[in-house]
Amino acid sequence: MTDVKNRIDETVKASDVVLFMKGTKEMPQCGFSSRVAGVLNYIGVDYTDVNVLADEDIRSGIKEYSDWPTIPQLYIKGEFVGGCDIITEMTLSGELDGMFEQNSIAFDKDAADKIREANG
């Protein structure tokens, strides 16, 4: 495994929830990253954000690591979950709630329900 893949692997495994994104959770730098961070922030998930714009090796390496071409990328308990469209669909279907519950990751279920009500 290359150095950058080792760094990504260590990051993914160091936290229960990791979001590789453009920008930070406080200041996303693209609409897709903003949408995923917005969901996680709104439902109160504690997660690690990795700004791929700050490190070109991570930016290109994460795409090889996951074999997924786009950013953002969400990982839960070391497993790649998906990008913006997948996370949006999983949020609206309640599947993301189930994944958090299954992995004992705290989140605000009422807030998640409000997202579904507003988009239903």
PAPAPA-670839 format. One record per residue: x, y negated, z negated of N, C-alpha, C, O in turn. Coordinates in nm, 2 decimals. Example, Ala and Ser with C-alpha at 12.3 -4.5 7.8 and 13.67 -1.06 7.14 Angstrom:
! residues 2
<<1.32, 0.57, -0.78>, <1.23, 0.45, -0.78>, <1.32, 0.33, -0.78>, <1.42, 0.33, -0.85>>
<<1.28, 0.22, -0.71>, <1.37, 0.11, -0.71>, <1.29, 0.00, -0.79>, <1.34, -0.11, -0.80>>
//
This chain:
! residues 120
<<0.08, 0.12, 0.00>, <0.00, 0.00, 0.00>, <0.09, -0.12, 0.00>, <0.19, -0.13, -0.07>>
<<0.05, -0.22, 0.08>, <0.13, -0.34, 0.08>, <0.11, -0.43, -0.04>, <0.02, -0.40, -0.12>>
<<0.20, -0.53, -0.05>, <0.20, -0.61, -0.17>, <0.06, -0.68, -0.18>, <0.00, -0.69, -0.29>>
<<0.01, -0.74, -0.07>, <-0.11, -0.81, -0.07>, <-0.23, -0.72, -0.10>, <-0.32, -0.75, -0.18>>
<<-0.23, -0.60, -0.05>, <-0.33, -0.50, -0.08>, <-0.33, -0.46, -0.23>, <-0.43, -0.44, -0.29>>
<<-0.21, -0.45, -0.28>, <-0.19, -0.42, -0.43>, <-0.25, -0.54, -0.51>, <-0.32, -0.52, -0.61>>
<<-0.22, -0.66, -0.47>, <-0.27, -0.78, -0.54>, <-0.43, -0.78, -0.54>, <-0.49, -0.81, -0.64>>
<<-0.48, -0.75, -0.42>, <-0.63, -0.75, -0.40>, <-0.69, -0.64, -0.49>, <-0.79, -0.66, -0.56>>
<<-0.62, -0.52, -0.48>, <-0.67, -0.41, -0.56>, <-0.67, -0.43, -0.71>, <-0.77, -0.40, -0.78>>
<<-0.57, -0.50, -0.76>, <-0.56, -0.53, -0.90>, <-0.67, -0.63, -0.94>, <-0.73, -0.62, -1.04>>
<<-0.69, -0.73, -0.85>, <-0.80, -0.83, -0.87>, <-0.94, -0.77, -0.88>, <-1.01, -0.79, -0.97>>
<<-0.96, -0.68, -0.78>, <-1.09, -0.62, -0.77>, <-1.12, -0.53, -0.89>, <-1.23, -0.52, -0.94>>
<<-1.02, -0.46, -0.94>, <-1.03, -0.37, -1.05>, <-1.02, -0.44, -1.19>, <-1.06, -0.38, -1.29>>
<<-0.98, -0.57, -1.20>, <-0.96, -0.64, -1.32>, <-1.09, -0.69, -1.38>, <-1.10, -0.72, -1.50>>
<<-1.19, -0.71, -1.29>, <-1.32, -0.77, -1.34>, <-1.43, -0.69, -1.29>, <-1.42, -0.62, -1.19>>
<<-1.54, -0.69, -1.36>, <-1.66, -0.61, -1.32>, <-1.72, -0.67, -1.19>, <-1.76, -0.59, -1.10>>
<<-1.72, -0.80, -1.17>, <-1.77, -0.86, -1.05>, <-1.67, -0.96, -1.00>, <-1.63, -1.05, -1.07>>
<<-1.64, -0.94, -0.87>, <-1.54, -1.03, -0.81>, <-1.60, -1.08, -0.67>, <-1.64, -1.00, -0.59>>
<<-1.59, -1.21, -0.65>, <-1.63, -1.27, -0.53>, <-1.51, -1.33, -0.46>, <-1.46, -1.43, -0.51>>
<<-1.48, -1.28, -0.34>, <-1.38, -1.34, -0.26>, <-1.46, -1.44, -0.17>, <-1.55, -1.40, -0.10>>
<<-1.42, -1.57, -0.18>, <-1.50, -1.67, -0.11>, <-1.42, -1.79, -0.06>, <-1.30, -1.80, -0.10>>
<<-1.48, -1.87, 0.02>, <-1.41, -1.99, 0.06>, <-1.45, -2.10, -0.03>, <-1.56, -2.14, -0.04>>
<<-1.35, -2.15, -0.11>, <-1.37, -2.24, -0.22>, <-1.38, -2.17, -0.35>, <-1.34, -2.06, -0.37>>
<<-1.44, -2.24, -0.45>, <-1.46, -2.19, -0.58>, <-1.60, -2.18, -0.61>, <-1.69, -2.24, -0.54>>
<<-1.64, -2.11, -0.72>, <-1.78, -2.10, -0.76>, <-1.83, -2.24, -0.80>, <-1.95, -2.26, -0.79>>
<<-1.75, -2.33, -0.84>, <-1.79, -2.46, -0.87>, <-1.80, -2.55, -0.75>, <-1.88, -2.65, -0.74>>
<<-1.72, -2.52, -0.65>, <-1.71, -2.60, -0.53>, <-1.69, -2.51, -0.40>, <-1.58, -2.51, -0.35>>
<<-1.80, -2.44, -0.36>, <-1.78, -2.36, -0.24>, <-1.75, -2.44, -0.12>, <-1.80, -2.56, -0.11>>
<<-1.68, -2.39, -0.02>, <-1.63, -2.46, 0.09>, <-1.70, -2.41, 0.22>, <-1.66, -2.46, 0.33>>
<<-1.80, -2.32, 0.21>, <-1.88, -2.29, 0.33>, <-2.01, -2.24, 0.28>, <-2.03, -2.21, 0.17>>
<<-2.11, -2.25, 0.38>, <-2.25, -2.22, 0.34>, <-2.27, -2.08, 0.29>, <-2.35, -2.06, 0.20>>
<<-2.20, -1.98, 0.35>, <-2.22, -1.84, 0.32>, <-2.17, -1.82, 0.17>, <-2.23, -1.75, 0.09>>
<<-2.05, -1.87, 0.15>, <-1.99, -1.86, 0.01>, <-2.08, -1.93, -0.09>, <-2.10, -1.88, -0.20>>
<<-2.13, -2.05, -0.05>, <-2.22, -2.12, -0.14>, <-2.35, -2.04, -0.17>, <-2.39, -2.05, -0.29>>
<<-2.40, -1.97, -0.07>, <-2.52, -1.90, -0.10>, <-2.50, -1.78, -0.20>, <-2.58, -1.77, -0.29>>
<<-2.39, -1.71, -0.18>, <-2.37, -1.60, -0.27>, <-2.33, -1.65, -0.41>, <-2.38, -1.60, -0.51>>
<<-2.24, -1.75, -0.42>, <-2.21, -1.80, -0.55>, <-2.33, -1.86, -0.61>, <-2.35, -1.85, -0.74>>
<<-2.42, -1.93, -0.53>, <-2.54, -1.98, -0.59>, <-2.63, -1.88, -0.65>, <-2.68, -1.90, -0.76>>
<<-2.64, -1.76, -0.59>, <-2.72, -1.65, -0.65>, <-2.66, -1.61, -0.78>, <-2.73, -1.60, -0.88>>
<<-2.53, -1.58, -0.77>, <-2.46, -1.53, -0.89>, <-2.47, -1.63, -1.01>, <-2.49, -1.59, -1.12>>
<<-2.45, -1.76, -0.97>, <-2.45, -1.86, -1.08>, <-2.59, -1.87, -1.13>, <-2.61, -1.88, -1.25>>
<<-2.69, -1.87, -1.04>, <-2.83, -1.89, -1.09>, <-2.88, -1.78, -1.18>, <-2.95, -1.80, -1.27>>
<<-2.84, -1.65, -1.15>, <-2.88, -1.54, -1.23>, <-2.79, -1.51, -1.34>, <-2.80, -1.41, -1.42>>
<<-2.69, -1.60, -1.36>, <-2.60, -1.59, -1.48>, <-2.50, -1.48, -1.49>, <-2.47, -1.43, -1.60>>
<<-2.46, -1.43, -1.37>, <-2.36, -1.32, -1.37>, <-2.22, -1.38, -1.40>, <-2.18, -1.48, -1.34>>
<<-2.15, -1.32, -1.49>, <-2.01, -1.36, -1.52>, <-1.92, -1.29, -1.41>, <-1.92, -1.17, -1.40>>
<<-1.86, -1.37, -1.33>, <-1.78, -1.31, -1.22>, <-1.65, -1.39, -1.20>, <-1.64, -1.51, -1.24>>
<<-1.55, -1.32, -1.14>, <-1.43, -1.38, -1.10>, <-1.44, -1.43, -0.95>, <-1.48, -1.35, -0.87>>
<<-1.40, -1.55, -0.93>, <-1.40, -1.60, -0.79>, <-1.26, -1.61, -0.74>, <-1.17, -1.66, -0.82>>
<<-1.24, -1.58, -0.62>, <-1.11, -1.58, -0.56>, <-1.12, -1.67, -0.43>, <-1.19, -1.64, -0.34>>
<<-1.05, -1.78, -0.43>, <-1.06, -1.88, -0.32>, <-0.96, -1.83, -0.21>, <-0.84, -1.85, -0.23>>
<<-1.01, -1.78, -0.11>, <-0.92, -1.72, 0.00>, <-0.86, -1.84, 0.08>, <-0.76, -1.81, 0.14>>
<<-0.91, -1.96, 0.07>, <-0.85, -2.07, 0.14>, <-0.72, -2.11, 0.07>, <-0.64, -2.18, 0.13>>
<<-0.70, -2.07, -0.05>, <-0.57, -2.11, -0.12>, <-0.46, -2.01, -0.09>, <-0.35, -2.04, -0.13>>
<<-0.49, -1.90, -0.02>, <-0.38, -1.80, 0.00>, <-0.41, -1.72, 0.13>, <-0.50, -1.64, 0.14>>
<<-0.34, -1.76, 0.23>, <-0.36, -1.70, 0.37>, <-0.34, -1.55, 0.36>, <-0.41, -1.48, 0.44>>
<<-0.25, -1.50, 0.28>, <-0.23, -1.35, 0.28>, <-0.36, -1.28, 0.22>, <-0.40, -1.18, 0.27>>
<<-0.42, -1.34, 0.12>, <-0.54, -1.29, 0.06>, <-0.65, -1.30, 0.17>, <-0.74, -1.21, 0.18>>
<<-0.66, -1.41, 0.23>, <-0.77, -1.44, 0.33>, <-0.77, -1.33, 0.44>, <-0.88, -1.28, 0.48>>
<<-0.65, -1.30, 0.49>, <-0.65, -1.20, 0.60>, <-0.65, -1.06, 0.54>, <-0.70, -0.96, 0.60>>
<<-0.58, -1.04, 0.42>, <-0.57, -0.91, 0.36>, <-0.70, -0.85, 0.31>, <-0.72, -0.73, 0.31>>
<<-0.79, -0.94, 0.27>, <-0.92, -0.89, 0.21>, <-1.00, -0.83, 0.32>, <-1.08, -0.73, 0.30>>
<<-0.99, -0.88, 0.44>, <-1.06, -0.82, 0.56>, <-1.01, -0.68, 0.59>, <-1.09, -0.59, 0.62>>
<<-0.89, -0.66, 0.58>, <-0.83, -0.52, 0.60>, <-0.86, -0.43, 0.48>, <-0.90, -0.31, 0.50>>
<<-0.86, -0.49, 0.36>, <-0.88, -0.41, 0.24>, <-1.02, -0.35, 0.24>, <-1.04, -0.23, 0.21>>
<<-1.12, -0.43, 0.29>, <-1.26, -0.38, 0.29>, <-1.30, -0.33, 0.42>, <-1.41, -0.26, 0.43>>
<<-1.22, -0.35, 0.53>, <-1.27, -0.32, 0.66>, <-1.40, -0.40, 0.70>, <-1.48, -0.34, 0.76>>
<<-1.41, -0.52, 0.65>, <-1.52, -0.60, 0.67>, <-1.47, -0.74, 0.72>, <-1.38, -0.80, 0.66>>
<<-1.53, -0.79, 0.83>, <-1.46, -0.90, 0.90>, <-1.49, -1.04, 0.85>, <-1.42, -1.13, 0.89>>
<<-1.58, -1.05, 0.75>, <-1.62, -1.19, 0.71>, <-1.60, -1.21, 0.56>, <-1.59, -1.11, 0.49>>
<<-1.61, -1.33, 0.53>, <-1.60, -1.38, 0.39>, <-1.72, -1.47, 0.37>, <-1.75, -1.55, 0.45>>
<<-1.79, -1.46, 0.26>, <-1.75, -1.40, 0.13>, <-1.77, -1.24, 0.13>, <-1.83, -1.18, 0.21>>
<<-1.70, -1.19, 0.02>, <-1.71, -1.04, 0.00>, <-1.73, -1.02, -0.15>, <-1.66, -1.08, -0.23>>
<<-1.84, -0.95, -0.19>, <-1.87, -0.92, -0.33>, <-1.83, -0.78, -0.37>, <-1.86, -0.68, -0.29>>
<<-1.76, -0.77, -0.48>, <-1.72, -0.64, -0.54>, <-1.78, -0.62, -0.67>, <-1.78, -0.71, -0.76>>
<<-1.84, -0.50, -0.70>, <-1.89, -0.47, -0.83>, <-1.83, -0.34, -0.88>, <-1.83, -0.24, -0.81>>
<<-1.76, -0.35, -0.99>, <-1.69, -0.24, -1.05>, <-1.60, -0.17, -0.95>, <-1.59, -0.05, -0.94>>
<<-1.53, -0.26, -0.88>, <-1.42, -0.21, -0.79>, <-1.47, -0.17, -0.65>, <-1.39, -0.13, -0.57>>
<<-1.61, -0.17, -0.63>, <-1.66, -0.12, -0.51>, <-1.71, -0.24, -0.42>, <-1.77, -0.33, -0.47>>
<<-1.68, -0.24, -0.29>, <-1.73, -0.34, -0.20>, <-1.88, -0.33, -0.19>, <-1.93, -0.22, -0.16>>
<<-1.95, -0.44, -0.21>, <-2.09, -0.44, -0.19>, <-2.14, -0.50, -0.06>, <-2.22, -0.43, 0.01>>
<<-2.08, -0.61, -0.02>, <-2.12, -0.67, 0.11>, <-2.09, -0.82, 0.11>, <-2.03, -0.88, 0.03>>
<<-2.14, -0.87, 0.23>, <-2.12, -1.02, 0.25>, <-2.25, -1.09, 0.22>, <-2.34, -1.04, 0.16>>
<<-2.26, -1.21, 0.28>, <-2.37, -1.30, 0.25>, <-2.50, -1.24, 0.28>, <-2.60, -1.24, 0.20>>
<<-2.52, -1.19, 0.41>, <-2.65, -1.14, 0.45>, <-2.69, -1.02, 0.36>, <-2.81, -1.01, 0.33>>
<<-2.60, -0.93, 0.33>, <-2.63, -0.81, 0.25>, <-2.67, -0.85, 0.11>, <-2.76, -0.80, 0.06>>
<<-2.59, -0.94, 0.05>, <-2.62, -0.99, -0.08>, <-2.76, -1.06, -0.09>, <-2.84, -1.04, -0.18>>
<<-2.79, -1.14, 0.01>, <-2.92, -1.20, 0.02>, <-3.03, -1.10, 0.03>, <-3.13, -1.11, -0.05>>
<<-3.02, -1.00, 0.11>, <-3.12, -0.90, 0.12>, <-3.13, -0.82, -0.01>, <-3.24, -0.79, -0.05>>
<<-3.02, -0.78, -0.07>, <-3.02, -0.71, -0.19>, <-3.08, -0.79, -0.31>, <-3.15, -0.73, -0.39>>
<<-3.06, -0.92, -0.30>, <-3.12, -1.01, -0.41>, <-3.28, -1.01, -0.39>, <-3.35, -0.99, -0.49>>
<<-3.32, -1.03, -0.27>, <-3.46, -1.04, -0.24>, <-3.54, -0.90, -0.26>, <-3.65, -0.90, -0.29>>
<<-3.47, -0.79, -0.24>, <-3.53, -0.66, -0.25>, <-3.53, -0.61, -0.40>, <-3.60, -0.52, -0.43>>
<<-3.44, -0.67, -0.48>, <-3.42, -0.63, -0.62>, <-3.31, -0.52, -0.63>, <-3.28, -0.48, -0.74>>
<<-3.26, -0.48, -0.52>, <-3.15, -0.38, -0.52>, <-3.03, -0.43, -0.60>, <-2.96, -0.35, -0.66>>
<<-3.00, -0.56, -0.59>, <-2.88, -0.61, -0.66>, <-2.91, -0.61, -0.81>, <-2.81, -0.58, -0.89>>
<<-3.03, -0.63, -0.85>, <-3.07, -0.62, -1.00>, <-3.03, -0.47, -1.04>, <-2.97, -0.45, -1.14>>
<<-3.07, -0.38, -0.96>, <-3.05, -0.24, -1.00>, <-2.90, -0.20, -1.01>, <-2.86, -0.13, -1.09>>
<<-2.83, -0.26, -0.92>, <-2.68, -0.24, -0.92>, <-2.62, -0.30, -1.05>, <-2.53, -0.24, -1.11>>
<<-2.66, -0.42, -1.08>, <-2.61, -0.48, -1.21>, <-2.66, -0.39, -1.33>, <-2.58, -0.36, -1.42>>
<<-2.78, -0.35, -1.33>, <-2.83, -0.27, -1.44>, <-2.76, -0.14, -1.45>, <-2.72, -0.09, -1.56>>
<<-2.74, -0.07, -1.34>, <-2.67, 0.06, -1.33>, <-2.53, 0.05, -1.39>, <-2.47, 0.14, -1.44>>
<<-2.46, -0.07, -1.37>, <-2.33, -0.09, -1.41>, <-2.31, -0.17, -1.54>, <-2.20, -0.21, -1.58>>
<<-2.43, -0.18, -1.61>, <-2.43, -0.26, -1.74>, <-2.37, -0.39, -1.73>, <-2.29, -0.44, -1.82>>
<<-2.40, -0.47, -1.62>, <-2.35, -0.60, -1.60>, <-2.47, -0.70, -1.64>, <-2.58, -0.69, -1.58>>
<<-2.45, -0.79, -1.73>, <-2.55, -0.88, -1.78>, <-2.59, -0.98, -1.67>, <-2.50, -1.03, -1.60>>
<<-2.72, -1.00, -1.66>, <-2.77, -1.11, -1.57>, <-2.91, -1.15, -1.62>, <-2.97, -1.08, -1.70>>
<<-2.96, -1.26, -1.56>, <-3.09, -1.31, -1.60>, <-3.19, -1.25, -1.51>, <-3.21, -1.30, -1.40>>
<<-3.26, -1.15, -1.55>, <-3.36, -1.09, -1.46>, <-3.48, -1.18, -1.43>, <-3.53, -1.18, -1.32>>
<<-3.51, -1.27, -1.52>, <-3.62, -1.37, -1.49>, <-3.58, -1.46, -1.38>, <-3.66, -1.50, -1.29>>
<<-3.45, -1.50, -1.38>, <-3.40, -1.59, -1.28>, <-3.40, -1.52, -1.14>, <-3.44, -1.58, -1.04>>
<<-3.36, -1.39, -1.14>, <-3.37, -1.31, -1.02>, <-3.51, -1.30, -0.97>, <-3.53, -1.31, -0.85>>
<<-3.60, -1.28, -1.06>, <-3.75, -1.27, -1.02>, <-3.79, -1.41, -0.96>, <-3.87, -1.41, -0.86>>
<<-3.74, -1.52, -1.01>, <-3.78, -1.65, -0.96>, <-3.73, -1.67, -0.82>, <-3.80, -1.73, -0.73>>
<<-3.61, -1.62, -0.79>, <-3.56, -1.62, -0.65>, <-3.65, -1.55, -0.56>, <-3.69, -1.60, -0.45>>
<<-3.69, -1.43, -0.60>, <-3.78, -1.35, -0.52>, <-3.92, -1.42, -0.50>, <-3.98, -1.42, -0.39>>
<<-3.97, -1.48, -0.61>, <-4.10, -1.55, -0.60>, <-4.09, -1.66, -0.50>, <-4.18, -1.69, -0.42>>
<<-3.98, -1.74, -0.51>, <-3.96, -1.85, -0.42>, <-3.95, -1.82, -0.28>, <-3.97, -1.90, -0.19>>
<<-3.90, -1.69, -0.25>, <-3.87, -1.65, -0.11>, <-3.97, -1.54, -0.07>, <-3.95, -1.49, 0.04>>
<<-4.07, -1.51, -0.15>, <-4.16, -1.40, -0.11>, <-4.27, -1.43, -0.02>, <-4.35, -1.35, 0.01>>
//
